[in-house]
Amino acid sequence: MSQTRRVYLDYSATTPVKEEVLKEMIPYYTEKFGNPSSLYTIGLESKAAIDKARAQVAGLINADPAEVYFTGGGSEADNWTLFSVANAMKTKGKGNHIITSKIEHHAVLHSCQFLEKNGFEVTYLDCEKDGTITPESLEAAIRPDTILVSIMFINNEIGTIEPVEALAKVAHDHGILFHTDAVQALGNTHIDVKKMGIDMMSMSSHKIYGPKGEGALYMRKGIKIPSFIHGGAQEMGKRAGTENLPGIVGFGKAAELAGENLDKHIKHCTDIRNYLLDQIKKNIPDVVVNGNMEHRHPGNANVIFEYIEGESILLLLDSFGIAVSTGSACSSKSLKPSHVLAAIGVPDEMIHGTIRFTVGDFTTKEDIDYVIDCLTKVVSRLREISSVNSKKGW
Ligand SMILES: *Cc1c(COP(=O)(O)O)cnc(C)c1O
């Protein structure tokens, strides 16, 4: 059988670098390679390129450039926030209690679990059936010794957009810092850190058509937390190490493009995603869609196919050149049921039948027609096998 087509429906796992982004990056590997800390011309040019990228990222979220600190990705920004806020607050004697949610990315969850082993207390908020974390549940969890609230902006598995502005307000009413992991939100919804009252925010480049291994932490002016990586004075003395110059330039360009195309991108993805969901419901019985349909990542479709295994669907779709994921990409190598689907109350056997499709700028309606054609065959074949098996009592 010859490979007919390739369709990539895993844009929440990562995105391809756009041509315009790559074009901006390439000179910074070769002729424009100067160390941004050097005082001669090619060093100063590199420094200027970083300043430009900082302004581009700041522009996408309505921050001042001086509030944007480049990191080695979204995970680092999450780790930096949690560990540095925790330690700074504890040192000042302000408390050792952190509030987060059960549906965070592992970069936040595992950092919190590590902090628990080191004497911090963490409350993991429950969410509603559609993945929403309510301001009321946050209010109820706040204690006199709470030092940080960290709740994600958009969930990476089920696409639910959290009421970040209202959550930040609850935190601030009690004088507590509010951090959000906005890796899935950047370039997929309008973000205004000032209007929304966000104190700290994690971002990643490779989810917005920029290069991998690059990201940023937004930190509101006036917030003082220690460095996470110690050494030189890079990033206003907050993140040591010679900068990933091409990565930063690429992230900046990707952020600029994301800002220019935001409304178009949201409309394109929403239309294609809705078409995918409509076609699934029309052609395949016994499916359930997870997440909030109104406040949702424009590209996300998270679907339970009852009675069968998501892993089998994934592998068979892969044989047709189609890339999707089961639950979250990070858990795709283990059979542990997704913590997010468990938190919204999906039973274990149905969690195993869940597929996450995420569409992006390069997804076409023809791609979806092809996917529906393959998916319909794959699901009915797997269900035939599973019903034969269950009749045999396997
Ligand atoms: C991808 C992702 C991250 C990790 O970002 P990296 O740049 O890959 O480290 C963190 N949080 C969420 C919600 C993500 O989707």
The ligand as a Tripos MOL2 file, in Angstrom:
@<TRIPOS>MOLECULE
LIG
   15    15     1     0     0
SMALL
NO_CHARGES

@<TRIPOS>ATOM
      1 C1          3.4210   22.4450   25.5920 C.3       1 LIG1
      2 C2          2.9810   22.9400   26.9130 C.ar      1 LIG1
      3 C3          3.9090   23.2630   27.9200 C.ar      1 LIG1
      4 C4          5.3970   23.0170   27.7520 C.3       1 LIG1
      5 O1          6.0060   23.9440   26.8960 O.3       1 LIG1
      6 P1          7.4640   23.5710   26.3160 P.3       1 LIG1
      7 O2          7.8840   24.7950   25.5710 O.co2     1 LIG1
      8 O3          7.2740   22.3780   25.4280 O.co2     1 LIG1
      9 O4          8.3340   23.3050   27.4840 O.co2     1 LIG1
     10 C5          3.4540   23.7640   29.1090 C.ar      1 LIG1
     11 N1          2.1360   23.9630   29.3210 N.ar      1 LIG1
     12 C6          1.2120   23.6680   28.3840 C.ar      1 LIG1
     13 C7         -0.2200   23.9380   28.6670 C.3       1 LIG1
     14 C8          1.6050   23.1440   27.1590 C.ar      1 LIG1
     15 O5          0.6870   22.8370   26.2450 O.3       1 LIG1
@<TRIPOS>BOND
     1     1     2 1
     2     2     3 ar
     3     2    14 ar
     4     3     4 1
     5     3    10 ar
     6     4     5 1
     7     5     6 1
     8     6     7 2
     9     6     8 1
    10     6     9 1
    11    10    11 ar
    12    11    12 ar
    13    12    13 1
    14    12    14 ar
    15    14    15 1
@<TRIPOS>SUBSTRUCTURE
     1 LIG1         1 GROUP 0 **** ****
